Amino acid sequence: MLVLTRKPGEQIMIGDGIVITVLEGRGDGVRIGIEAPRGVPIQRREVIEAIAAANLAAAEAGAEAGQDAEDALRGLLPPAPAPKPAPAAKPAPAAD
């Protein structure tokens, strides 16, 4: 881990497209600004961990519900059409 000391207004660059600017210090926290390309996701770690925990809980609950949920979803679908019968095969010409 790289540890830096920065003052308000100073910046840190990550690669070519990400700039972190220290905006101000507040008591035991720091306000920072992040500039990054649109395609770079920026999330707080605690939010990512909370989402992962919620997804895991939902997956476990889904595994318990299992077949009941599948049956309920299948009940929402219209019945599948009956397969069309194959056309009758023409008899082969008789050999002389």
All heavy atoms as an XYZ file, in Angstrom:
677
protein
N       0.849     -1.173      0.000
C       0.000      0.000      0.000
C       0.894      1.236      0.000
O       1.825      1.323      0.788
C      -0.910     -0.001      1.238
C      -1.692      1.270      1.365
S      -2.621      1.477      2.892
C      -3.686      0.080      2.858
N       0.574      2.146     -0.863
C       1.278      3.425     -0.907
C       0.575      4.387      0.043
O      -0.646      4.555     -0.019
C       1.250      3.981     -2.333
C       1.820      5.383     -2.530
C       3.306      5.409     -2.184
C       1.580      5.840     -3.948
N       1.316      5.000      0.945
C       0.755      5.965      1.883
C       1.354      7.333      1.566
O       2.574      7.480      1.515
C       1.072      5.570      3.347
C       0.516      6.612      4.303
C       0.517      4.188      3.650
N       0.485      8.314      1.316
C       0.922      9.656      0.954
C       0.329     10.673      1.915
O      -0.762     10.480      2.440
C       0.462     10.006     -0.463
C       0.952      9.106     -1.590
C       0.230      9.465     -2.878
C       2.440      9.240     -1.762
N       1.027     11.754      2.088
C       0.499     12.891      2.833
C       0.224     13.989      1.813
O       1.078     14.346      1.016
C       1.520     13.388      3.870
O       1.810     12.319      4.766
C       0.971     14.576      4.641
N      -0.972     14.493      1.792
C      -1.370     15.532      0.842
C      -2.079     16.640      1.602
O      -2.714     16.410      2.617
C      -2.340     14.974     -0.213
C      -1.827     13.780     -0.987
C      -1.018     14.105     -2.228
N       0.262     14.686     -1.906
C       0.976     15.436     -2.737
N       0.542     15.714     -3.934
N       2.135     15.916     -2.382
N      -2.002     17.823      1.068
C      -2.683     18.984      1.635
C      -3.880     19.302      0.754
O      -3.915     18.923     -0.422
C      -1.735     20.176      1.683
C      -0.576     19.984      2.632
C       0.341     21.172      2.607
C       1.526     20.917      3.539
N       2.528     21.978      3.422
N      -4.864     20.037      1.277
C      -6.004     20.423      0.441
C      -5.534     21.105     -0.842
O      -4.618     21.935     -0.829
C      -6.794     21.381      1.334
C      -6.483     20.905      2.717
C      -5.032     20.476      2.661
N      -6.146     20.705     -1.953
C      -5.799     21.244     -3.253
C      -4.766     20.397     -3.986
O      -4.605     20.519     -5.194
N      -4.036     19.542     -3.291
C      -3.035     18.688     -3.936
C      -3.717     17.461     -4.531
O      -4.789     17.046     -4.079
C      -1.937     18.283     -2.944
C      -1.118     19.471     -2.481
C      -0.012     19.098     -1.524
O      -0.163     18.112     -0.770
O       1.009     19.789     -1.527
N      -3.075     16.903     -5.537
C      -3.689     15.799     -6.277
C      -2.789     14.576     -6.305
O      -1.575     14.673     -6.127
C      -3.989     16.221     -7.720
C      -4.984     17.349     -7.814
C      -5.238     17.778     -9.240
O      -4.335     17.772    -10.063
N      -6.471     18.144     -9.524
N      -3.419     13.442     -6.601
C      -2.740     12.170     -6.817
C      -3.258     11.650     -8.150
O      -4.467     11.668     -8.400
C      -3.084     11.151     -5.705
C      -2.648     11.690     -4.348
C      -2.449      9.798     -5.995
C      -3.249     10.918     -3.185
N      -2.370     11.188     -9.014
C      -2.786     10.630    -10.299
C      -2.600      9.119    -10.274
O      -1.576      8.620     -9.820
C      -1.975     11.242    -11.438
C      -2.260     12.728    -11.609
S      -1.532     13.403    -13.096
C      -2.518     12.590    -14.332
N      -3.595      8.415    -10.783
C      -3.533      6.963    -10.918
C      -3.645      6.662    -12.401
O      -4.685      6.933    -13.019
C      -4.655      6.269    -10.129
C      -4.543      6.621     -8.647
C      -4.606      4.761    -10.347
C      -5.667      6.096     -7.796
N      -2.578      6.125    -12.972
C      -2.572      5.873    -14.406
C      -2.703      7.185    -15.157
O      -2.284      8.248    -14.684
N      -3.299      7.089    -16.356
C      -3.438      8.286    -17.185
C      -4.767      9.008    -16.996
O      -4.892     10.162    -17.351
C      -3.316      7.907    -18.667
C      -1.914      7.457    -19.008
O      -0.967      7.911    -18.352
O      -1.768      6.640    -19.929
N      -5.765      8.328    -16.447
C      -7.095      8.914    -16.478
C      -7.766      9.157    -15.150
O      -8.909      9.591    -15.112
N      -7.109      8.875    -14.033
C      -7.767      9.045    -12.735
C      -6.982     10.058    -11.908
O      -5.776      9.916    -11.712
C      -7.867      7.705    -11.985
C      -8.670      6.699    -12.820
C      -8.494      7.899    -10.610
C      -8.711      5.303    -12.245
N      -7.694     11.079    -11.426
C      -7.074     12.116    -10.598
C      -7.871     12.210     -9.299
O      -9.093     12.363     -9.318
C      -7.074     13.489    -11.311
C      -6.467     14.558    -10.416
C      -6.344     13.407    -12.632
N      -7.165     12.121     -8.195
C      -7.787     12.262     -6.876
C      -7.293     13.580     -6.294
O      -6.090     13.817     -6.209
C      -7.421     11.086     -5.952
C      -7.935      9.786     -6.576
C      -7.986     11.305     -4.555
C      -7.519      8.549     -5.846
N      -8.249     14.429     -5.893
C      -7.908     15.736     -5.338
C      -8.358     15.780     -3.881
O      -9.501     15.438     -3.572
C      -8.624     16.864     -6.118
O      -8.275     16.752     -7.497
C      -8.220     18.227     -5.596
N      -7.449     16.196     -3.010
C      -7.807     16.380     -1.605
C      -8.520     17.728     -1.514
O      -7.966     18.765     -1.871
C      -6.558     16.372     -0.701
C      -6.955     16.640      0.752
C      -5.815     15.049     -0.828
N      -9.766     17.709     -1.075
C     -10.552     18.941     -1.010
C     -10.397     19.639      0.324
O     -10.171     20.847      0.386
C     -12.025     18.631     -1.294
C     -12.309     17.994     -2.664
C     -13.781     17.637     -2.787
C     -11.871     18.911     -3.785
N     -10.541     18.887      1.422
C     -10.372     19.480      2.752
C     -10.292     18.378      3.796
O     -10.760     17.269      3.584
C     -11.519     20.448      3.074
C     -12.872     19.787      3.217
C     -13.968     20.762      3.583
O     -13.873     21.415      4.632
O     -14.934     20.855      2.804
N      -9.687     18.718      4.918
C      -9.656     17.817      6.066
C     -10.726     18.236      7.044
O     -10.943     19.431      7.260
N     -11.433     17.262      7.601
C     -12.511     17.554      8.562
C     -12.348     16.640      9.761
O     -12.692     15.467      9.695
C     -13.875     17.278      7.943
C     -14.328     18.271      6.940
C     -15.731     17.896      6.545
N     -16.333     18.921      5.725
C     -17.538     18.849      5.214
N     -18.267     17.771      5.427
N     -18.026     19.821      4.486
N     -11.862     17.127     10.850
C     -11.735     16.314     12.049
C     -10.957     15.040     11.766
O      -9.782     15.085     11.433
N     -11.636     13.911     11.837
C     -10.962     12.635     11.598
C     -11.198     12.121     10.178
O     -10.876     10.981      9.873
C     -11.410     11.586     12.620
C     -12.894     11.279     12.545
O     -13.623     12.025     11.865
O     -13.322     10.294     13.156
N     -11.740     12.954      9.284
C     -12.002     12.534      7.911
C     -11.394     13.508      6.914
O     -10.897     14.576      7.271
N     -11.430     13.104      5.663
C     -10.912     13.923      4.574
C     -11.932     13.897      3.443
O     -12.481     12.841      3.128
C      -9.564     13.354      4.064
C      -9.087     14.109      2.852
C      -8.515     13.382      5.150
N     -12.188     15.044      2.843
C     -13.045     15.085      1.654
C     -12.139     15.010      0.443
O     -11.156     15.737      0.342
C     -13.863     16.373      1.614
C     -14.920     16.409      2.699
C     -15.859     17.570      2.536
N     -16.640     17.371      1.318
C     -17.067     18.353      0.534
N     -16.785     19.598      0.824
N     -17.774     18.102     -0.542
N     -12.477     14.102     -0.480
C     -11.693     13.962     -1.696
C     -12.616     14.047     -2.900
O     -13.809     13.758     -2.811
C     -10.906     12.636     -1.741
C     -11.850     11.427     -1.676
C      -9.882     12.565     -0.633
C     -11.174     10.107     -1.923
N     -12.051     14.454     -4.016
C     -12.768     14.460     -5.290
C     -12.057     13.486     -6.215
O     -10.833     13.391     -6.195
N     -12.815     12.772     -7.009
C     -12.238     11.778     -7.918
C     -12.697     12.084     -9.332
O     -13.900     12.185     -9.587
C     -12.662     10.349     -7.523
C     -12.255     10.069     -6.080
C     -12.063      9.328     -8.483
C     -12.839      8.788     -5.522
N     -11.756     12.226    -10.246
C     -12.054     12.380    -11.671
C     -11.583     11.105    -12.350
O     -10.432     10.707    -12.185
C     -11.306     13.572    -12.263
C     -11.717     14.913    -11.694
C     -10.857     16.037    -12.251
O     -10.624     16.055    -13.476
O     -10.414     16.872    -11.450
N     -12.489     10.468    -13.097
C     -12.149      9.221    -13.785
C     -12.990      9.113    -15.044
O     -14.067      9.715    -15.143
C     -12.414      8.022    -12.877
N     -12.523      8.321    -16.017
C     -13.343      8.091    -17.209
C     -14.686      7.469    -16.830
O     -14.796      6.769    -15.818
C     -12.500      7.111    -18.038
C     -11.107      7.264    -17.529
C     -11.240      7.643    -16.091
N     -15.707      7.714    -17.649
C     -17.054      7.207    -17.352
C     -17.103      5.696    -17.148
O     -17.902      5.205    -16.381
C     -18.015      7.567    -18.479
C     -18.497      8.967    -18.415
C     -19.809      9.073    -19.178
N     -20.299     10.420    -19.192
C     -21.046     10.951    -18.223
N     -21.344     10.247    -17.178
N     -21.468     12.192    -18.319
N     -16.269      4.971    -17.851
C     -16.305      3.514    -17.764
C     -15.681      2.946    -16.507
O     -15.745      1.745    -16.267
N     -15.078      3.784    -15.675
C     -14.425      3.300    -14.458
C     -15.414      3.414    -13.302
O     -15.798      4.519    -12.910
C     -13.151      4.124    -14.152
C     -12.542      3.704    -12.827
C     -12.155      3.993    -15.281
N     -15.839      2.278    -12.743
C     -16.765      2.350    -11.611
C     -16.041      2.833    -10.355
O     -14.912      2.434    -10.091
C     -17.258      0.911    -11.450
C     -16.198      0.069    -12.067
C     -15.535      0.904    -13.126
N     -16.702      3.703     -9.612
C     -16.150      4.206     -8.354
C     -17.209      3.959     -7.291
O     -18.310      4.497     -7.370
C     -15.817      5.712     -8.449
C     -14.797      5.953     -9.554
C     -15.313      6.228     -7.107
C     -14.541      7.413     -9.841
N     -16.883      3.121     -6.325
C     -17.821      2.778     -5.265
C     -17.092      2.793     -3.920
O     -15.895      2.509     -3.850
C     -18.403      1.372     -5.484
C     -19.231      1.226     -6.734
C     -20.559      1.953     -6.639
O     -21.071      2.192     -5.559
N     -21.107      2.322     -7.778
N     -17.829      3.070     -2.872
C     -17.268      2.941     -1.528
C     -17.224      1.460     -1.176
O     -18.139      0.701     -1.507
C     -18.129      3.683     -0.513
C     -18.144      5.175     -0.750
C     -18.979      5.864      0.275
N     -20.219      5.122      0.486
C     -21.320      5.624      0.989
N     -21.368      6.863      1.344
N     -22.383      4.881      1.151
N     -16.173      1.041     -0.511
C     -15.993     -0.379     -0.197
C     -17.162     -0.931      0.622
O     -17.639     -2.025      0.376
C     -14.678     -0.586      0.543
C     -14.409     -2.039      0.827
C     -13.095     -2.236      1.528
N     -12.802     -3.647      1.540
C     -11.619     -4.153      1.328
N     -10.610     -3.361      1.078
N     -11.432     -5.440      1.375
N     -17.637     -0.166      1.605
C     -18.723     -0.673      2.462
C     -19.997     -0.912      1.664
O     -20.783     -1.804      1.984
C     -18.971      0.243      3.661
C     -19.447      1.636      3.324
C     -18.341      2.661      3.101
O     -17.180      2.277      2.888
O     -18.660      3.868      3.126
N     -20.217     -0.135      0.601
C     -21.398     -0.344     -0.246
C     -21.253     -1.649     -1.033
O     -22.187     -2.450     -1.107
C     -21.601      0.852     -1.201
C     -22.688      0.567     -2.221
C     -21.928      2.110     -0.401
N     -20.070     -1.885     -1.605
C     -19.822     -3.120     -2.350
C     -19.987     -4.337     -1.440
O     -20.602     -5.338     -1.816
C     -18.408     -3.105     -2.970
C     -18.292     -1.968     -3.985
C     -18.056     -4.433     -3.599
C     -19.210     -2.092     -5.165
N     -19.461     -4.251     -0.223
C     -19.581     -5.371      0.720
C     -21.036     -5.615      1.108
O     -21.474     -6.755      1.226
C     -18.717     -5.118      1.950
C     -17.229     -5.206      1.651
C     -16.346     -4.777      2.803
O     -16.856     -4.201      3.805
O     -15.123     -4.989      2.691
N     -21.814     -4.546      1.298
C     -23.228     -4.700      1.646
C     -24.004     -5.338      0.497
O     -24.854     -6.209      0.722
C     -23.835     -3.347      2.011
N     -23.699     -4.941     -0.739
C     -24.368     -5.533     -1.900
C     -24.012     -7.006     -2.026
O     -24.879     -7.851     -2.269
C     -23.999     -4.765     -3.184
C     -24.629     -3.368     -3.149
C     -24.435     -5.520     -4.429
C     -24.129     -2.444     -4.239
N     -22.733     -7.336     -1.831
C     -22.300     -8.735     -1.917
C     -22.998     -9.580     -0.853
O     -23.448    -10.700     -1.132
C     -20.788     -8.828     -1.776
N     -23.120     -9.056      0.362
C     -23.792     -9.791      1.430
C     -25.276     -9.985      1.111
O     -25.833    -11.065      1.332
C     -23.632     -9.050      2.764
N     -25.924     -8.954      0.571
C     -27.346     -9.069      0.205
C     -27.532    -10.077     -0.924
O     -28.479    -10.875     -0.896
C     -27.893     -7.705     -0.206
N     -26.626    -10.076     -1.906
C     -26.717    -11.047     -2.997
C     -26.529    -12.471     -2.492
O     -27.230    -13.391     -2.923
C     -25.683    -10.734     -4.077
C     -26.050     -9.524     -4.897
O     -27.194     -9.084     -4.899
N     -25.079     -8.970     -5.588
N     -25.595    -12.668     -1.575
C     -25.366    -13.998     -1.008
C     -26.598    -14.470     -0.240
O     -27.035    -15.613     -0.385
C     -24.138    -13.977     -0.103
C     -23.761    -15.300      0.546
C     -23.459    -16.354     -0.519
C     -22.558    -15.111      1.451
N     -27.185    -13.581      0.555
C     -28.388    -13.942      1.314
C     -29.538    -14.287      0.373
O     -30.277    -15.243      0.593
C     -28.786    -12.808      2.251
N     -29.685    -13.520     -0.707
C     -30.751    -13.790     -1.672
C     -30.516    -15.116     -2.381
O     -31.459    -15.872     -2.629
C     -30.836    -12.653     -2.696
N     -29.258    -15.417     -2.707
C     -28.950    -16.684     -3.376
C     -29.248    -17.865     -2.461
O     -29.785    -18.886     -2.902
C     -27.487    -16.705     -3.811
N     -28.917    -17.719     -1.182
C     -29.198    -18.798     -0.229
C     -30.705    -18.982     -0.054
O     -31.194    -20.102     -0.006
C     -28.521    -18.507      1.103
C     -27.016    -18.643      1.041
C     -26.317    -18.188      2.302
O     -26.988    -17.631      3.213
O     -25.091    -18.384      2.389
N     -31.436    -17.882      0.029
C     -32.892    -17.971      0.162
C     -33.493    -18.580     -1.098
O     -34.433    -19.368     -1.034
C     -33.495    -16.596      0.435
N     -32.940    -18.216     -2.255
C     -33.424    -18.756     -3.523
C     -33.178    -20.243     -3.630
O     -34.003    -20.985     -4.164
N     -32.040    -20.696     -3.121
C     -31.734    -22.128     -3.163
C     -32.720    -22.900     -2.291
O     -33.125    -24.012     -2.625
C     -30.303    -22.372     -2.703
N     -33.122    -22.281     -1.172
C     -34.091    -22.938     -0.291
C     -35.465    -22.991     -0.958
O     -36.176    -23.977     -0.869
C     -34.177    -22.193      1.046
C     -32.901    -22.297      1.874
C     -32.921    -21.399      3.090
O     -33.968    -20.780      3.371
O     -31.876    -21.310      3.759
N     -35.837    -21.906     -1.626
C     -37.141    -21.874     -2.286
C     -37.144    -22.803     -3.492
O     -38.143    -23.450     -3.788
C     -37.472    -20.449     -2.711
N     -36.000    -22.826     -4.195
C     -35.744    -23.745     -5.292
C     -36.899    -24.051     -6.216
O     -37.314    -23.231     -6.998
N     -37.392    -25.249     -6.129
C     -38.389    -25.774     -7.059
C     -39.697    -24.993     -6.983
O     -40.354    -24.811     -7.997
C     -38.638    -27.259     -6.776
C     -39.454    -27.959     -7.831
C     -38.750    -27.983     -9.193
O     -37.552    -28.133     -9.271
N     -39.510    -27.815    -10.254
N     -40.071    -24.529     -5.796
C     -41.324    -23.780     -5.666
C     -41.312    -22.527     -6.543
O     -42.291    -22.212     -7.205
C     -41.574    -23.383     -4.207
C     -41.825    -24.591     -3.315
O     -42.216    -25.653     -3.852
O     -41.628    -24.475     -2.089
N     -40.185    -21.804     -6.527
C     -40.085    -20.594     -7.338
C     -40.127    -20.935     -8.821
O     -40.780    -20.249     -9.616
C     -38.805    -19.842     -6.999
N     -39.444    -21.998     -9.203
C     -39.445    -22.397    -10.614
C     -40.851    -22.770    -11.061
O     -41.305    -22.375    -12.132
C     -38.496    -23.582    -10.822
C     -38.348    -23.986    -12.269
C     -37.353    -25.107    -12.469
O     -36.483    -25.308    -11.619
O     -37.488    -25.792    -13.500
N     -41.565    -23.514    -10.231
C     -42.937    -23.888    -10.569
C     -43.831    -22.648    -10.671
O     -44.682    -22.565    -11.556
C     -43.500    -24.859     -9.529
C     -42.817    -26.230     -9.585
O     -42.187    -26.537    -10.627
O     -42.897    -26.966     -8.590
N     -43.643    -21.701     -9.771
C     -44.452    -20.475     -9.795
C     -44.183    -19.690    -11.079
O     -45.110    -19.184    -11.712
C     -44.144    -19.612     -8.574
N     -42.916    -19.597    -11.480
C     -42.593    -18.877    -12.713
C     -43.143    -19.600    -13.932
O     -43.642    -18.976    -14.863
C     -41.077    -18.703    -12.847
C     -40.461    -17.706    -11.863
C     -38.949    -17.751    -11.978
C     -40.984    -16.315    -12.100
N     -43.050    -20.916    -13.953
C     -43.587    -21.674    -15.078
C     -45.100    -21.475    -15.188
O     -45.659    -21.466    -16.274
C     -43.273    -23.157    -14.938
C     -41.819    -23.472    -15.209
C     -41.605    -24.983    -15.244
N     -40.205    -25.320    -15.224
C     -39.419    -25.307    -16.287
N     -39.897    -24.944    -17.444
N     -38.150    -25.636    -16.186
N     -45.781    -21.296    -14.054
C     -47.219    -21.072    -14.066
C     -47.592    -19.744    -14.707
O     -48.724    -19.546    -15.144
N     -46.651    -18.805    -14.778
C     -46.922    -17.510    -15.394
C     -46.801    -17.555    -16.906
O     -47.296    -16.662    -17.597
C     -45.946    -16.464    -14.850
C     -46.052    -16.166    -13.354
C     -44.949    -15.214    -12.939
C     -47.408    -15.589    -13.010
N     -46.123    -18.562    -17.430
C     -45.922    -18.662    -18.872
C     -47.141    -19.272    -19.549
O     -47.803    -20.150    -18.984
C     -44.705    -19.539    -19.174
C     -43.357    -19.006    -18.698
C     -42.274    -20.056    -18.921
C     -43.012    -17.731    -19.445
N     -47.456    -18.827    -20.768
C     -48.558    -19.470    -21.498
C     -48.122    -20.888    -21.874
O     -46.933    -21.172    -21.998
C     -48.731    -18.599    -22.743
C     -47.423    -17.914    -22.909
C     -46.837    -17.765    -21.531
N     -49.086    -21.778    -22.033
C     -48.707    -23.141    -22.393
C     -48.000    -23.159    -23.747
O     -48.306    -22.381    -24.637
C     -50.033    -23.901    -22.451
C     -51.101    -22.873    -22.402
C     -50.514    -21.597    -21.914
N     -47.048    -24.052    -23.855
C     -46.301    -24.178    -25.113
C     -47.209    -24.769    -26.176
O     -48.016    -25.660    -25.895
C     -45.083    -25.058    -24.896
N     -47.125    -24.283    -27.429
C     -47.969    -24.850    -28.480
C     -47.558    -26.302    -28.750
O     -46.397    -26.675    -28.595
C     -47.692    -23.966    -29.694
C     -46.379    -23.315    -29.407
C     -46.257    -23.227    -27.918
N     -48.558    -27.096    -29.133
C     -48.280    -28.506    -29.438
C     -47.418    -28.567    -30.688
O     -47.589    -27.778    -31.613
C     -49.587    -29.258    -29.656
N     -46.471    -29.498    -30.727
C     -45.622    -29.598    -31.919
C     -46.444    -29.999    -33.129
O     -47.387    -30.779    -33.038
C     -44.595    -30.667    -31.546
C     -45.156    -31.382    -30.369
C     -46.136    -30.468    -29.713
N     -46.098    -29.424    -34.277
C     -46.803    -29.747    -35.513
C     -46.361    -31.125    -35.985
O     -45.187    -31.458    -35.892
C     -46.483    -28.706    -36.590
C     -46.989    -27.326    -36.262
C     -46.637    -26.349    -37.365
C     -47.131    -24.955    -37.003
N     -46.755    -23.974    -38.011
N     -47.307    -31.912    -36.494
C     -46.910    -33.234    -36.982
C     -46.034    -33.077    -38.226
O     -46.216    -32.176    -39.030
C     -48.231    -33.932    -37.311
C     -49.224    -32.830    -37.439
C     -48.728    -31.677    -36.588
N     -45.095    -33.990    -38.368
C     -44.201    -33.956    -39.519
C     -45.003    -34.360    -40.761
O     -45.913    -35.185    -40.691
C     -43.041    -34.923    -39.306
N     -44.684    -33.766    -41.923
C     -45.413    -34.139    -43.139
C     -45.140    -35.627    -43.452
O     -44.081    -36.156    -43.163
C     -44.835    -33.234    -44.219
C     -43.583    -32.648    -43.666
C     -43.672    -32.754    -42.166
N     -46.179    -36.242    -44.006
C     -46.061    -37.664    -44.332
C     -44.974    -37.854    -45.387
O     -44.881    -37.094    -46.345
C     -47.385    -38.214    -44.838
N     -44.191    -38.876    -45.215
C     -43.116    -39.155    -46.167
C     -43.694    -39.763    -47.425
O     -44.622    -40.584    -47.382
C     -42.103    -40.111    -45.536
N     -43.180    -39.359    -48.574
C     -43.646    -39.918    -49.847
C     -43.009    -41.297    -50.022
O     -41.838    -41.482    -49.695
C     -43.230    -39.010    -51.012
C     -43.909    -37.664    -50.977
C     -43.498    -36.826    -52.156
C     -44.143    -35.455    -52.098
N     -43.747    -34.621    -53.212
N     -43.773    -42.250    -50.502
C     -43.194    -43.581    -50.686
C     -42.103    -43.532    -51.765
O     -42.189    -42.787    -52.735
C     -44.367    -44.448    -51.110
C     -45.458    -43.511    -51.486
C     -45.177    -42.188    -50.853
N     -41.071    -44.313    -51.557
C     -39.982    -44.379    -52.505
C     -40.466    -45.029    -53.790
O     -41.298    -45.951    -53.766
C     -38.821    -45.170    -51.917
N     -39.995    -44.577    -54.976
C     -40.418    -45.219    -56.236
C     -39.951    -46.677    -56.278
O     -38.902    -47.026    -55.766
C     -39.739    -44.378    -57.328
C     -38.718    -43.536    -56.635
C     -39.064    -43.501    -55.186
N     -40.787    -47.493    -56.823
C     -40.475    -48.926    -56.897
C     -39.337    -49.149    -57.879
O     -39.250    -48.534    -58.935
C     -41.708    -49.721    -57.355
N     -38.446    -50.058    -57.544
C     -37.333    -50.398    -58.428
C     -37.780    -51.366    -59.476
O     -38.547    -52.289    -59.207
C     -36.189    -50.992    -57.603
N     -37.365    -51.238    -60.728
C     -37.762    -52.133    -61.811
C     -36.986    -53.391    -61.794
O     -35.945    -53.691    -61.625
C     -37.615    -51.463    -63.185
C     -38.681    -50.381    -63.347
O     -39.760    -50.507    -62.750
O     -38.399    -49.409    -64.071
